[in-house]
Each structure stands twice: as structure tokens, then as C-alpha cells.
Amino acid sequence: MRVSASQLPGLPVDSPSSSAFALYVEGPRDREILRAWAWRVSPHLATRLMDAAVILGGRQPDRAAEHFTGLRLAAGDAARGVCVLDRDDLPPPPADPPLAPGLELFTWSRRHIESYLLVPEAILRSVGLPPREPRLRRLLAGLLPDEGDEGALRDLNAKALLRESGPLSRVLGRPVSPGRLAREMDRGEIHDDVLGLFARLATTLGLAAHVPPSCAG
């Protein structure tokens, strides 16, 4: 049974939900970033996720639960959903509890989804600059933690760093678009947290065969 998201209570959305699955994201940029990464991993998964995306308009898990209740009423107990949220300034949860029967919660271990975009070579490619130019790499090193410093990357305010008038744009002399940056990232530059989310989503959607085994971590 295919259910139009516009028929469900609580949230306006941009496109119809998949038949019995909803992917809740905070905003259009989150959806754009996830889509770009998913295309690198599995076009099958990317298509299904974007068909099912529901925009919450911020970090509002209660709105996701309310919307999903309507989906279950329309589509039955087979309905499934995943709500993907930034951690923001909250401490990392020991485990994400379900928001409602059939609706899983996934919270990034880093502060924001944008925190997973901070790959120096991908940043430079995204703005048309040579990714291995030593002077540019030194400029980025002054703003970004070492790629192996997960603690610093976890707490960094990536949204402020990447905003149009933010430090990265000023240093590089041109704006850095998070969506374009995500599209420039190679498969090997995508973080294990992202791959773990995609493995979970692929299992939920019955698409595990279309996702590389390495996504399972």
C-alpha cells in the first residue's frame, strides 16, 4: 500500500513517503548530504531514502513520532521509520531508544551531520582548488582538527565552520557548500558512522544485498 505523505497528520513534506517507510531528517540540507553519500554507497538505497524523506524542520523527534503514528495507522504494523538527528550540545546517548513501535532513533556521535564533511581534500575539490597544494593544506590545518582526532571532531561546531560567511569560506576566499562538498566525497572518505547508518537502513528496507558488506563496519 502506497501512502502519500501529504495525507498524514502533523508535517508537510516535499515528496511522497515510500510505501511503509519514512526517513526523518532535520532539514533539506541533511537530506541533500545523506543523498550524496548514499549515491556513493548504493544508488538503490539512495533512491529509496530520498523517496521516503520527511523534513522535520529542526531537531524535533516528537514530531517524527507523531507523523509516524499516522503512517502506521495508514500502512499497518509493517510500517518502519528511522529518525536521524544531530547530537548538538547534548552528551552522546549510551544507546538510542526507539521513539515509537517501528520507529528507530539514530543520533550522530559527532555534534552535527556536517561534522562528517570535514575532509580536507574533499573540501578543496568542492571549491575547485588543488587538493594537494601544501599552502592550502596548511590553511585548513589551522582550522580543522587532525583527521585522527575523533574527540575534537566530535565536539567541533561544524555548522559554524561551514556557514557561508564562516571561517572556511574566509580562508579559502570562496563559499563552501555542504551539499556540493558531500557530492565531492569519495567512497573511502565517508565515515564509519555514516556507513553504519546506511547498513541499518538497508537492512530495514530489504536492500542489504545492494550495499557493500563493508558498510556493516
Rosetta blueprint (number, residue, H / E / L):
1 M L
2 R L
3 V L
4 S L
5 A H
6 S H
7 Q H
8 L L
9 P L
10 G L
11 L L
12 P L
13 V L
14 D L
15 S L
16 P L
17 S L
18 S E
19 S L
20 A L
21 F E
22 A E
23 L E
24 Y E
25 V E
26 E L
27 G L
28 P H
29 R H
30 D H
31 R H
32 E H
33 I H
34 L H
35 R H
36 A H
37 W H
38 A H
39 W H
40 R H
41 V H
42 S L
43 P H
44 H H
45 L H
46 A H
47 T H
48 R H
49 L H
50 M H
51 D H
52 A L
53 A E
54 V E
55 I E
56 L L
57 G L
58 G L
59 R L
60 Q L
61 P H
62 D H
63 R H
64 A H
65 A H
66 E H
67 H H
68 F H
69 T H
70 G H
71 L H
72 R H
73 L H
74 A H
75 A H
76 G L
77 D L
78 A L
79 A L
80 R E
81 G E
82 V E
83 C E
84 V E
85 L E
86 D L
87 R L
88 D L
89 D L
90 L L
91 P L
92 P L
93 P L
94 P L
95 A L
96 D L
97 P L
98 P L
99 L L
100 A E
101 P L
102 G L
103 L E
104 E E
105 L E
106 F E
107 T E
108 W L
109 S L
110 R L
111 R L
112 H L
113 I H
114 E H
115 S H
116 Y H
117 L H
118 L L
119 V L
120 P H
121 E H
122 A H
123 I H
124 L H
125 R H
126 S H
127 V L
128 G L
129 L L
130 P L
131 P L
132 R L
133 E L
134 P H
135 R H
136 L H
137 R H
138 R H
139 L H
140 L H
141 A H
142 G L
143 L L
144 L L
145 P L
146 D L
147 E L
148 G L
149 D L
150 E H
151 G H
152 A H
153 L H
154 R H
155 D H
156 L L
157 N L
158 A H
159 K H
160 A H
161 L H
162 L H
163 R L
164 E L
165 S L
166 G L
167 P H
168 L H
169 S H
170 R H
171 V H
172 L H
173 G L
174 R L
175 P L
176 V L
177 S L
178 P H
179 G H
180 R H
181 L H
182 A H
183 R H
184 E H
185 M L
186 D L
187 R H
188 G H
189 E H
190 I L
191 H L
192 D H
193 D H
194 V H
195 L H
196 G H
197 L H
198 F H
199 A H
200 R H
201 L H
202 A H
203 T H
204 T H
205 L H
206 G L
207 L L
208 A H
209 A H
210 H H
211 V L
212 P L
213 P H
214 S H
215 C H
216 A H
217 G L
